[in-house]
Amino acid sequence: MKDLETKFAEVEKRIGALVAENKVLMGRVRELEHELTHARREAQELQNLHGKKMHIREKVERILHSLEAAEGSNE
């Protein structure tokens, strides 16, 4: 009977350790999910910034072409 009690106590001890480890891992998963959300937000902002930069570049190029055309017609 003692052997059974010892084994049961060991099982309880292992389960307790697994529960504790699970809590730690769940916390880490939450941290990683938060970091992932933050990284996705930053990536979206970067993509938006790149799109705005390209839009501005296109406008500047159109203005430069217009100025070159106007300059060419004045000569």
Long-range contacts (C-beta under 8 A, 24 or more apart in sequence): none
